[in-house]
Amino acid sequence: MNPHIKGVSAQKCRKSSGATGNVSFEDLVYLCERSGFPTNIDLNKLIEARSFLATILPDEQLFGAIAKARPPS
């Protein structure tokens, strides 16, 4: 990543046409890692945390594709 970038936002602009809301954090981490931007975030641990949230918040809908599909080995 550019050394001048201090962070990234996973939010989409709500004013843009066709915007659906936020991007799941695990999908963003996967995208960065696959694109060659190291995050130093353990994606498998992040997915485990998401699974834990799903068990303690069973009525909440959790979004994200990579947690459902599992990252490729």
Order of alpha helices (4+ residues) and beta strands (2+ residues): alpha-alpha-alpha
